[in-house]
Amino acid sequence: MMNDLSAALELAWLPYFPGWDERLVKIATAADSEAWHELVALANARIDYATTLRLDRTLRRRFSSVPGALTTRPLRLAILGSSTVEHLFPGIRTAALRRGLWVEIQTVEYGQYQQALLASSSSLHAFRPDVVLFIFDAPHLLGGGAANLEAVCGRVRELWQQARAAFGCQVIQQTLLPTALALLGSNEHRLTTSALHLTKRFNEWLRTQSDVDGVDLLALDDRAAVDGLLSWHDPVMWLRAKQEVTPLAAPFYGELLARMLAAQQGRSFKCLVLDLDNTLWGGVIGDDGIEGIKLGQGSAVGEAHLAVQRYAMELSRRGIILAVCSKNDEEIALSAFEHHPEMLLRRSDIACFIANWEDKATNLRRIASSLNLGLDSLVLLDDSPFERSLVRGALPMVAVPELPEDPALYPRRLADAGYFETVSITDDDLLRSRQYQAGVERETMRTSAADLQSYLAGLQMELFWGNFNRIALQRIVQLINKTNQFNLTTRRYTAAEVQALMSDPLVFTLQLRLVDCYGDNGIISVIIGRLVGDVVELDTWLMSCRVLGRDVEKAALNIVVEQARQLGGKFLRGIYRPTEKNEIVRGHYAALGFHPDQTSTTDECCWTLPLDGCVQHDICIKIQKIE
């Protein structure tokens, strides 16, 4: 099955699948649901360009339209560029499939992107893309030299604005590959007119301007710097077919793009689960003792494991939750965190710590439950091939990267896998690890409280609420597109669509932030209501699972009722659209006193609450409005 691909671009974090070819053949006669799930499974094997083409052909032959088993929103992707891009499609579709996504792709005639954007009668406008990806090559953009650079930048911004205005879509811009040859060498920057220097200047401009304009970058120049330019660009294929990205790199290109598409749908992973022995340190602490494990300076192996801890710590600081899952005696395992002088990670950095002799699949379920996360939010880093195989078989939704033998390569392998890709970072993201650790402290307080009411009163909760605003816009959009469990309708909105809701006089928008004695939980709920006649329909109601069981739903309803009355509504209509992940909120509206609605269908359940005579819920939460 493998491998024409250069080692640099091999999907090395994915495992080989015995019998992959035989399984692919059987898909032709499988039932639709079974075929879809098997295709997703086969996409998660380590495959090269040729095998990717086979899998993509099978996918398109088996499903000519959106599969019925799909549990995510299908995406329409338009690729507009100045080079040949069709050879990238199989890699993009397969990488999306790896994440359970269905992507339809359209491009335009070679070099006709500007005309297609401007002509409302074009096939591009009929396609109505959800995402537009701009791919330009440096000779096309920068052929006019340094004197035209400012004008080029202006034209690129116009393209972004035209795409947004036409489709209200996510815009992704690929950075330029630095394909020009150096004229001076290491000091190329001193020749300001050189093509290579102009490429770097343009990419620097992209990084600044994309933040201003809310455009996401596909940083291909950064990736080429890691893998080597020739892994991505073949001058022969460029001259023969105007393929700037070589076909052999197409599977990895699809990976880079699919990670961004998945991130927008809330499909990124949230928690890194760490093994201990021979992962965070060298050796087996139960046998070698705390003084015998290899960790820290003075040993190549010890420094390698310290690098693993350092990368985990850096992920934690940007909002990834850390957990431990180890076959070990808990007291002995904890001794390293508490007493080893070279240990970088400490117990306080770990949101959930499980060390026992039970199987890891069982313990991973416990970690997910403890943190109120889905199993598909977990990534397990484990040096043992046996444990990796066991978890993949028992819990295929958990990401388990293949690891090289040398622990010095573990951080690079984890980074290459891109499990934690995101297109934005908010203040709440940076606080997330502390928020989950505080959740463990709250749970300890709950178990020691005499009763529920004394527990809730002891939390000293304050709920701050306000309408959507531009300051919180990025976080609100992120929550709308990432929250899956406590999400009544799982409707997704772009930033442009959210801004339109903010200015609609028939809509109320709410953001809720919860603070308690353990700290700030961040924005924990987003609610959107729309007046239709005399009924206010709750278009969106989502909430962080971290605050379940604390009467926050009742506090939120108190606010919603007043907002609905101000819109002139006489009834509230709550909508529940069942998905694979939101079973937890099936009884949400019934628990809040809503009554079943006759407008319910097979796709959604509707509930009604008369506003006349509706009384406020009595709760142990102080509610304050923020302007």
C-alpha positions as CSV (number, residue, x, y, z in Angstrom):
1,M,0.0,0.0,0.0
2,M,2.9,2.4,0.7
3,N,4.9,4.4,-0.3
4,D,5.9,6.8,-3.1
5,L,5.8,9.8,-0.8
6,S,8.9,11.4,0.6
7,A,9.4,10.6,4.3
8,A,8.9,14.3,5.2
9,L,5.3,14.2,3.9
10,E,4.3,10.8,5.1
11,L,1.2,10.8,7.3
12,A,3.4,9.1,9.9
13,W,1.1,9.6,12.8
14,L,-1.5,7.3,11.2
15,P,-1.3,3.5,11.6
16,Y,-1.0,0.9,8.9
17,F,-4.2,-1.1,8.5
18,P,-3.8,-4.8,7.7
19,G,-6.2,-5.9,5.0
20,W,-6.8,-2.3,3.9
21,D,-7.2,-3.2,0.2
22,E,-9.7,-6.0,0.9
23,R,-11.7,-3.8,3.1
24,L,-11.9,-1.1,0.4
25,V,-13.2,-3.6,-2.1
26,K,-16.0,-4.7,0.2
27,I,-17.4,-1.2,0.5
28,A,-19.0,-1.6,-3.0
29,T,-21.6,-4.0,-1.6
30,A,-22.0,-2.7,1.9
31,A,-25.1,-0.9,3.2
32,D,-24.9,2.9,3.0
33,S,-24.3,3.5,6.7
34,E,-21.7,0.7,7.0
35,A,-20.0,2.0,3.8
36,W,-19.7,5.5,5.1
37,H,-18.2,4.5,8.5
38,E,-15.8,2.1,6.8
39,L,-14.6,4.8,4.4
40,V,-14.0,7.1,7.4
41,A,-12.0,4.2,9.1
42,L,-9.9,3.5,6.0
43,A,-9.1,7.3,5.6
44,N,-7.6,7.1,9.0
45,A,-4.9,4.7,7.8
46,R,-1.4,5.7,6.6
47,I,-2.0,6.1,2.8
48,D,0.0,7.7,0.0
49,Y,-1.1,9.6,-3.1
50,A,-2.0,6.6,-5.2
51,T,-4.0,5.0,-2.4
52,T,-5.7,8.3,-1.7
53,L,-6.9,8.4,-5.3
54,R,-8.3,4.9,-5.0
55,L,-10.1,5.8,-1.8
56,D,-11.5,9.0,-3.3
57,R,-12.7,7.1,-6.4
58,T,-14.5,4.6,-4.1
59,L,-16.0,7.5,-2.1
60,R,-17.4,9.3,-5.1
61,R,-18.6,6.1,-6.8
62,R,-20.4,4.9,-3.6
63,F,-22.0,8.3,-2.7
64,S,-23.1,10.7,-5.5
65,S,-24.7,13.0,-2.9
66,V,-24.5,13.7,0.8
67,P,-24.5,10.4,2.8
68,G,-27.4,9.8,5.0
69,A,-25.1,8.6,7.8
70,L,-23.3,12.0,7.8
71,T,-23.5,13.7,11.3
72,T,-21.7,16.9,10.4
73,R,-22.7,19.8,8.2
74,P,-21.7,19.3,4.6
75,L,-19.4,21.9,3.2
76,R,-19.1,23.6,-0.2
77,L,-15.5,24.6,-0.9
78,A,-14.5,26.8,-3.8
79,I,-10.9,27.0,-4.8
80,L,-9.8,30.0,-6.7
81,G,-6.3,30.4,-7.9
82,S,-3.7,31.0,-10.6
83,S,-2.4,27.4,-11.0
84,T,-3.7,23.9,-11.6
85,V,-5.5,22.7,-8.5
86,E,-7.7,19.7,-9.5
87,H,-5.0,17.2,-8.5
88,L,-5.5,18.4,-4.9
89,F,-9.2,17.5,-4.7
90,P,-8.8,13.8,-3.8
91,G,-6.4,14.7,-1.0
92,I,-8.8,17.3,0.4
93,R,-11.9,15.0,0.2
94,T,-10.0,12.2,1.8
95,A,-8.6,14.3,4.7
96,A,-12.1,15.7,5.3
97,L,-13.4,12.1,5.3
98,R,-10.8,11.3,7.9
99,R,-12.7,13.7,10.2
100,G,-16.2,12.6,9.2
101,L,-16.7,15.6,6.9
102,W,-18.3,15.7,3.5
103,V,-16.8,18.4,1.2
104,E,-18.0,19.3,-2.3
105,I,-15.3,21.2,-4.3
106,Q,-15.6,23.5,-7.2
107,T,-13.0,25.6,-9.1
108,V,-13.2,27.8,-12.1
109,E,-11.6,28.0,-15.5
110,Y,-7.8,28.4,-15.3
111,G,-7.0,31.9,-14.1
112,Q,-10.7,33.1,-14.2
113,Y,-11.2,33.6,-10.5
114,Q,-11.8,37.4,-10.7
115,Q,-14.4,37.0,-13.5
116,A,-16.2,34.3,-11.6
117,L,-16.4,36.3,-8.4
118,L,-17.8,39.4,-10.2
119,A,-20.3,37.6,-12.5
120,S,-23.5,36.8,-10.5
121,S,-24.5,34.4,-13.3
122,S,-21.3,32.3,-12.9
123,S,-21.3,28.7,-11.8
124,L,-19.4,29.9,-8.7
125,H,-22.4,32.0,-7.6
126,A,-24.7,29.1,-8.3
127,F,-22.5,26.9,-6.1
128,R,-22.8,29.2,-3.1
129,P,-19.6,28.2,-1.3
130,D,-19.4,28.0,2.5
131,V,-15.6,28.4,2.2
132,V,-13.5,30.1,-0.4
133,L,-9.8,29.2,-0.6
134,F,-7.5,31.5,-2.6
135,I,-4.3,29.8,-4.0
136,F,-1.8,32.0,-5.8
137,D,1.6,31.4,-7.1
138,A,4.4,33.9,-6.7
139,P,5.2,34.4,-10.4
140,H,1.5,35.3,-11.1
141,L,1.1,37.7,-8.2
142,L,4.6,39.3,-8.0
143,G,5.7,39.2,-11.6
144,G,5.4,43.0,-11.8
145,G,8.2,43.5,-9.2
146,A,8.6,45.6,-6.1
147,A,6.9,48.6,-7.6
148,N,3.6,46.8,-7.9
149,L,3.6,45.1,-4.5
150,E,1.3,47.6,-2.8
151,A,-1.2,47.3,-5.7
152,V,-1.1,43.5,-5.5
153,C,-1.9,43.6,-1.8
154,G,-4.8,45.9,-2.5
155,R,-6.2,43.5,-5.2
156,V,-5.9,40.5,-2.9
157,R,-7.9,42.4,-0.2
158,E,-10.5,43.2,-2.8
159,L,-10.9,39.5,-3.6
160,W,-11.4,38.7,0.1
161,Q,-14.1,41.4,0.3
162,Q,-15.8,40.3,-2.9
163,A,-16.0,36.7,-1.7
164,R,-17.4,37.8,1.7
165,A,-19.9,40.1,0.1
166,A,-21.1,37.5,-2.4
167,F,-21.3,34.5,-0.1
168,G,-20.9,35.5,3.5
169,C,-18.4,32.7,3.7
170,Q,-15.2,31.8,5.5
171,V,-12.2,33.0,3.5
172,I,-8.9,31.1,3.6
173,Q,-5.7,32.5,1.9
174,Q,-2.8,30.2,1.1
175,T,0.6,31.8,1.7
176,L,3.0,31.8,-1.3
177,L,5.5,29.0,-1.7
178,P,9.0,30.5,-1.9
179,T,9.8,28.9,-5.2
180,A,12.1,31.7,-6.6
181,L,15.8,31.0,-6.6
182,A,18.1,33.1,-4.3
183,L,20.3,35.7,-6.1
184,L,22.5,36.7,-3.1
185,G,22.2,33.7,-0.8
186,S,21.8,34.1,2.9
187,N,21.5,37.8,2.7
188,E,18.8,37.9,0.1
189,H,16.9,40.5,2.0
190,R,19.5,43.1,1.0
191,L,18.3,42.8,-2.6
192,T,14.9,44.3,-2.2
193,T,13.9,43.6,-5.8
194,S,14.6,39.9,-5.8
195,A,11.6,37.6,-6.3
196,L,12.4,35.5,-3.3
197,H,12.6,38.6,-1.0
198,L,9.3,39.9,-2.5
199,T,7.6,36.6,-1.7
200,K,8.7,36.8,1.9
201,R,7.5,40.4,2.1
202,F,4.1,39.5,0.7
203,N,3.7,36.6,3.2
204,E,4.6,38.9,6.0
205,W,1.9,41.3,4.8
206,L,-0.6,38.4,4.7
207,R,0.0,37.6,8.3
208,T,-0.7,41.1,9.4
209,Q,-3.6,41.9,7.1
210,S,-5.4,38.6,7.5
211,D,-5.8,39.3,11.2
212,V,-7.3,42.7,10.4
213,D,-9.7,41.3,7.8
214,G,-10.7,38.1,9.6
215,V,-9.1,35.9,6.9
216,D,-7.6,32.5,7.9
217,L,-4.2,31.5,6.5
218,L,-3.1,28.2,5.1
219,A,0.6,28.7,5.9
220,L,2.2,26.6,3.2
221,D,5.5,28.5,3.4
222,D,5.9,27.5,7.1
223,R,5.2,23.9,6.2
224,A,7.7,23.9,3.4
225,A,10.3,25.3,5.8
226,V,9.8,22.2,7.9
227,D,9.7,19.6,5.2
228,G,11.9,21.2,2.5
229,L,10.6,23.1,-0.5
230,L,11.2,20.2,-2.9
231,S,8.9,18.0,-0.9
232,W,6.1,20.4,-1.9
233,H,7.2,21.8,-5.3
234,D,8.5,20.0,-8.3
235,P,9.8,22.4,-11.0
236,V,9.2,19.7,-13.6
237,M,5.5,19.4,-12.8
238,W,5.2,23.2,-12.6
239,L,6.5,23.7,-16.1
240,R,4.6,20.7,-17.6
241,A,1.2,21.1,-15.9
242,K,1.3,24.4,-13.8
243,Q,0.9,22.3,-10.7
244,E,2.6,24.4,-8.0
245,V,2.0,21.7,-5.3
246,T,3.4,18.4,-6.5
247,P,0.8,15.6,-6.6
248,L,2.8,13.5,-4.1
249,A,2.2,16.2,-1.5
250,A,-1.6,16.4,-2.2
251,P,-2.5,14.1,0.8
252,F,-0.6,16.3,3.2
253,Y,-2.0,19.4,1.6
254,G,-5.5,18.0,2.1
255,E,-4.6,17.4,5.7
256,L,-3.6,21.0,6.3
257,L,-6.8,22.3,4.8
258,A,-9.1,19.8,6.4
259,R,-7.8,20.6,9.8
260,M,-8.9,24.2,9.3
261,L,-12.3,23.1,8.0
262,A,-12.8,20.8,10.9
263,A,-11.8,23.5,13.4
264,Q,-14.5,25.7,12.1
265,Q,-17.0,22.9,12.8
266,G,-15.8,22.3,16.3
267,R,-14.0,19.0,15.3
268,S,-10.6,19.8,16.8
269,F,-9.5,17.8,19.8
270,K,-9.5,19.4,23.2
271,C,-7.6,17.2,25.6
272,L,-4.1,15.6,25.5
273,V,-4.0,12.4,27.6
274,L,-0.5,11.4,28.7
275,D,0.9,8.1,29.5
276,L,3.7,8.2,32.1
277,D,6.4,5.5,31.9
278,N,8.6,5.9,28.9
279,T,6.4,8.8,27.7
280,L,6.8,11.6,30.3
281,W,10.0,10.0,31.6
282,G,12.3,7.2,30.7
283,G,11.9,4.0,32.6
284,V,9.3,2.4,34.8
285,I,8.8,4.3,38.0
286,G,7.3,1.4,39.8
287,D,10.5,-0.7,39.2
288,D,13.2,2.0,39.0
289,G,11.9,4.3,41.7
290,I,11.8,8.1,41.5
291,E,15.6,8.3,41.6
292,G,15.9,5.8,38.7
293,I,13.7,7.3,36.0
294,K,15.4,9.2,33.2
295,L,14.3,12.8,33.1
296,G,16.0,16.2,32.6
297,Q,19.5,17.5,31.9
298,G,22.6,15.3,31.7
299,S,21.0,12.5,29.6
300,A,19.9,12.5,26.0
301,V,16.9,10.3,26.9
302,G,16.0,12.4,29.9
303,E,16.2,15.6,27.9
304,A,14.0,14.0,25.2
305,H,11.2,13.2,27.8
306,L,11.6,16.7,29.2
307,A,10.9,18.1,25.7
308,V,7.7,16.0,25.6
309,Q,6.6,17.7,28.9
310,R,7.6,21.1,27.6
311,Y,5.4,20.7,24.5
312,A,2.5,19.5,26.6
313,M,2.9,22.5,28.9
314,E,2.9,24.8,25.9
315,L,-0.3,23.2,24.6
316,S,-1.8,23.7,28.0
317,R,-1.0,27.4,28.0
318,R,-2.8,27.8,24.8
319,G,-5.9,26.1,26.1
320,I,-5.5,22.3,25.6
321,I,-6.6,20.3,28.7
322,L,-4.0,17.8,30.1
323,A,-4.9,14.5,31.6
324,V,-2.9,11.4,32.7
325,C,-3.9,7.8,32.0
326,S,-1.3,5.3,33.3
327,K,-1.0,1.7,34.4
328,N,0.7,2.5,37.7
329,D,0.3,2.8,41.4
330,E,-1.3,6.2,41.9
331,E,0.8,7.2,44.9
332,I,4.1,6.1,43.2
333,A,3.1,7.9,40.0
334,L,2.2,11.1,41.8
335,S,5.6,11.1,43.6
336,A,7.4,12.1,40.4
337,F,5.1,15.1,40.0
338,E,5.5,16.1,43.6
339,H,9.2,15.4,44.3
340,H,11.3,14.9,41.1
341,P,13.4,18.1,40.7
342,E,13.5,17.9,36.9
343,M,9.7,17.4,36.5
344,L,8.3,20.3,34.4
345,L,4.7,19.3,34.7
346,R,3.1,19.3,38.1
347,R,-0.1,17.7,39.5
348,S,-1.8,21.1,39.3
349,D,-1.3,21.1,35.5
350,I,-3.3,17.9,35.1
351,A,-7.1,18.3,35.0
352,C,-7.7,14.6,35.5
353,F,-5.2,12.1,36.9
354,I,-5.9,8.4,36.6
355,A,-3.3,5.8,37.5
356,N,-4.4,2.3,38.2
357,W,-4.2,-1.2,36.7
358,E,-7.4,-1.2,34.7
359,D,-7.5,-1.2,30.9
360,K,-6.9,2.2,29.3
361,A,-10.1,2.2,27.3
362,T,-12.1,2.1,30.6
363,N,-9.9,4.8,32.1
364,L,-10.3,7.0,29.0
365,R,-14.0,6.8,29.4
366,R,-13.6,8.0,33.0
367,I,-11.5,10.9,31.9
368,A,-14.0,12.0,29.3
369,S,-16.8,11.7,31.9
370,S,-14.9,13.6,34.6
371,L,-14.1,16.5,32.2
372,N,-17.5,16.5,30.5
373,L,-15.9,15.9,27.2
374,G,-16.8,13.6,24.3
375,L,-14.4,10.7,23.7
376,D,-13.7,12.3,20.3
377,S,-12.1,15.2,22.1
378,L,-9.3,13.0,23.5
379,V,-5.8,12.4,22.1
380,L,-3.8,9.7,23.8
381,L,0.0,9.9,23.7
382,D,1.4,6.5,24.6
383,D,4.7,4.8,23.8
384,S,3.3,1.3,23.9
385,P,2.2,-0.2,20.5
386,F,0.0,-2.7,22.5
387,E,-1.9,0.1,24.3
388,R,-2.2,2.2,21.2
389,S,-3.7,-0.8,19.3
390,L,-6.0,-1.7,22.2
391,V,-7.5,1.8,22.5
392,R,-7.9,2.2,18.7
393,G,-9.9,-1.0,18.6
394,A,-12.1,-0.2,21.7
395,L,-12.4,3.5,21.2
396,P,-11.9,4.4,17.5
397,M,-13.1,8.0,18.2
398,V,-10.1,8.7,20.4
399,A,-7.0,9.9,18.4
400,V,-4.0,7.8,19.0
401,P,-0.9,8.8,17.1
402,E,1.7,6.3,16.1
403,L,5.0,7.2,17.7
404,P,8.6,6.7,16.6
405,E,11.0,4.7,18.8
406,D,13.0,7.7,19.9
407,P,11.2,9.9,22.4
408,A,13.1,12.9,21.0
409,L,10.7,12.7,18.0
410,Y,7.5,12.5,20.0
411,P,6.7,16.3,20.1
412,R,7.3,16.7,16.3
413,R,5.0,13.7,15.6
414,L,2.3,15.2,17.8
415,A,2.6,18.6,16.1
416,D,2.6,17.1,12.6
417,A,-0.7,15.3,13.4
418,G,-2.4,18.7,13.9
419,Y,-5.0,17.4,16.3
420,F,-5.3,20.7,18.1
421,E,-5.6,23.0,15.0
422,T,-7.6,26.2,15.5
423,V,-8.0,29.3,13.4
424,S,-8.3,31.7,16.3
425,I,-7.4,32.1,20.0
426,T,-9.4,33.9,22.6
427,D,-8.8,34.9,26.2
428,D,-11.2,32.1,27.3
429,D,-9.0,29.6,25.4
430,L,-6.0,30.7,27.3
431,L,-7.8,30.2,30.6
432,R,-9.3,26.8,29.7
433,S,-6.9,24.6,31.5
434,R,-7.3,26.5,34.8
435,Q,-11.1,26.4,34.3
436,Y,-11.1,22.6,34.1
437,Q,-8.8,22.2,37.1
438,A,-11.2,24.4,39.0
439,G,-14.0,22.1,37.9
440,V,-12.2,19.3,39.8
441,E,-12.1,21.5,42.9
442,R,-15.8,22.2,42.5
443,E,-16.6,18.5,42.3
444,T,-14.6,17.9,45.5
445,M,-16.6,20.6,47.2
446,R,-19.9,19.0,45.9
447,T,-19.1,15.6,47.3
448,S,-18.4,17.0,50.7
449,A,-21.4,19.3,50.9
450,A,-24.4,18.3,53.1
451,D,-26.9,18.9,50.3
452,L,-27.2,20.4,46.8
453,Q,-28.5,23.7,47.9
454,S,-25.7,24.3,50.4
455,Y,-23.3,23.3,47.6
456,L,-24.8,25.8,45.2
457,A,-24.9,28.6,47.8
458,G,-21.3,27.9,48.7
459,L,-20.2,28.5,45.1
460,Q,-21.1,32.2,45.3
461,M,-22.1,32.2,41.7
462,E,-22.6,35.4,39.7
463,L,-24.0,35.3,36.1
464,F,-23.1,38.3,34.0
465,W,-25.1,38.7,30.8
466,G,-25.3,41.1,27.9
467,N,-26.0,41.2,24.2
468,F,-23.5,40.1,21.6
469,N,-20.8,42.7,21.0
470,R,-17.7,43.0,18.8
471,I,-15.3,42.5,21.7
472,A,-16.7,39.0,22.3
473,L,-17.6,38.2,18.6
474,Q,-14.7,35.9,18.0
475,R,-15.5,33.8,21.1
476,I,-19.2,33.7,20.3
477,V,-18.6,32.5,16.8
478,Q,-16.2,29.9,18.1
479,L,-18.7,28.6,20.6
480,I,-21.5,28.5,18.0
481,N,-19.4,26.4,15.7
482,K,-17.7,24.2,18.3
483,T,-20.3,23.3,20.9
484,N,-21.9,20.0,20.2
485,Q,-23.3,18.4,23.4
486,F,-25.3,21.1,25.2
487,N,-26.5,22.6,21.9
488,L,-30.3,22.4,21.3
489,T,-30.2,23.0,17.5
490,T,-26.5,22.8,16.5
491,R,-27.0,25.6,14.0
492,R,-23.7,27.1,12.8
493,Y,-23.1,30.7,11.9
494,T,-20.2,32.6,10.3
495,A,-19.0,35.9,11.9
496,A,-20.8,37.9,9.1
497,E,-24.1,36.0,9.9
498,V,-23.7,36.7,13.6
499,Q,-23.1,40.4,13.0
500,A,-26.3,40.5,10.9
501,L,-28.2,39.0,13.9
502,M,-26.8,41.6,16.2
503,S,-28.4,44.4,14.1
504,D,-31.8,42.6,13.5
505,P,-34.5,44.4,15.5
506,L,-36.6,41.1,15.6
507,V,-33.7,39.2,17.2
508,F,-32.2,39.1,20.7
509,T,-28.7,37.8,21.3
510,L,-27.3,36.8,24.7
511,Q,-23.9,36.0,26.0
512,L,-23.6,34.7,29.5
513,R,-20.4,34.5,31.7
514,L,-20.3,32.7,35.0
515,V,-18.0,33.6,37.9
516,D,-17.8,31.7,41.2
517,C,-15.5,31.3,44.2
518,Y,-13.1,29.2,42.1
519,G,-12.7,31.7,39.3
520,D,-14.1,32.9,36.0
521,N,-15.7,30.2,33.8
522,G,-15.6,32.5,30.8
523,I,-18.5,32.8,28.3
524,I,-20.5,29.7,29.2
525,S,-23.7,30.2,27.1
526,V,-24.9,31.7,23.9
527,I,-28.7,32.2,23.2
528,I,-30.4,33.6,20.1
529,G,-34.1,34.4,20.0
530,R,-36.1,35.5,17.0
531,L,-39.6,37.0,17.0
532,V,-42.0,35.3,14.5
533,G,-45.5,36.7,14.9
534,D,-46.2,36.6,18.6
535,V,-43.8,33.7,19.2
536,V,-40.1,34.1,20.1
537,E,-38.3,31.1,18.7
538,L,-35.1,30.0,20.4
539,D,-33.0,29.6,17.4
540,T,-29.8,28.8,19.3
541,W,-29.3,27.8,22.9
542,L,-25.9,26.3,23.8
543,M,-24.0,26.0,27.1
544,S,-20.8,24.7,28.4
545,C,-21.2,21.2,30.0
546,R,-18.9,22.4,32.8
547,V,-21.7,24.3,34.4
548,L,-24.4,21.6,34.3
549,G,-26.1,20.9,37.6
550,R,-25.8,24.4,38.9
551,D,-29.2,25.9,38.0
552,V,-27.5,28.0,35.3
553,E,-30.2,26.9,32.8
554,K,-32.9,28.3,35.1
555,A,-31.0,31.6,35.5
556,A,-30.6,31.8,31.7
557,L,-34.4,31.2,31.2
558,N,-35.1,34.1,33.6
559,I,-33.1,36.4,31.3
560,V,-34.6,34.9,28.1
561,V,-38.2,35.4,29.3
562,E,-37.6,39.1,29.9
563,Q,-35.8,39.6,26.6
564,A,-38.7,37.8,24.8
565,R,-41.2,40.1,26.4
566,Q,-39.2,43.1,25.3
567,L,-39.4,41.9,21.7
568,G,-43.2,41.8,22.1
569,G,-43.6,38.0,22.2
570,K,-46.4,36.2,24.0
571,F,-44.9,32.7,23.8
572,L,-41.5,31.1,23.8
573,R,-40.8,28.2,21.4
574,G,-37.9,26.0,22.2
575,I,-36.5,23.8,19.4
576,Y,-34.6,20.6,19.9
577,R,-32.9,19.0,16.9
578,P,-31.4,15.6,17.8
579,T,-27.9,14.9,16.7
580,E,-25.4,12.2,17.4
581,K,-23.9,14.2,20.3
582,N,-26.7,16.3,22.0
583,E,-28.8,13.6,23.6
584,I,-27.9,15.2,26.9
585,V,-30.3,18.1,26.3
586,R,-33.3,16.0,25.0
587,G,-35.3,16.8,28.2
588,H,-34.0,20.4,28.5
589,Y,-37.2,22.3,27.7
590,A,-39.5,19.8,29.6
591,A,-37.4,20.4,32.7
592,L,-37.8,24.1,32.4
593,G,-41.6,23.9,32.3
594,F,-42.2,24.0,28.5
595,H,-45.1,22.0,27.0
596,P,-44.9,19.8,23.8
597,D,-45.8,21.8,20.7
598,Q,-48.0,20.4,17.9
599,T,-45.5,21.8,15.3
600,S,-43.0,19.1,16.1
601,T,-41.7,17.0,13.1
602,T,-39.5,14.0,12.8
603,D,-36.4,16.2,12.5
604,E,-37.1,18.5,15.4
605,C,-39.1,18.6,18.7
606,C,-40.8,21.9,19.6
607,W,-41.8,23.1,23.0
608,T,-43.9,26.1,24.1
609,L,-43.9,28.3,27.2
610,P,-46.6,31.0,27.6
611,L,-45.0,34.3,28.7
612,D,-48.1,35.6,30.4
613,G,-47.9,34.6,34.1
614,C,-44.4,33.0,33.7
615,V,-42.7,33.4,37.0
616,Q,-39.0,33.7,37.7
617,H,-37.1,30.6,38.9
618,D,-35.7,30.8,42.4
619,I,-31.9,30.2,42.2
620,C,-28.7,30.7,44.2
621,I,-27.2,32.8,41.4
622,K,-26.7,36.6,41.4
623,I,-27.6,37.9,37.9
624,Q,-26.0,41.1,36.6
625,K,-26.3,42.8,33.3
626,I,-23.2,44.0,31.5
627,E,-23.3,46.8,29.0
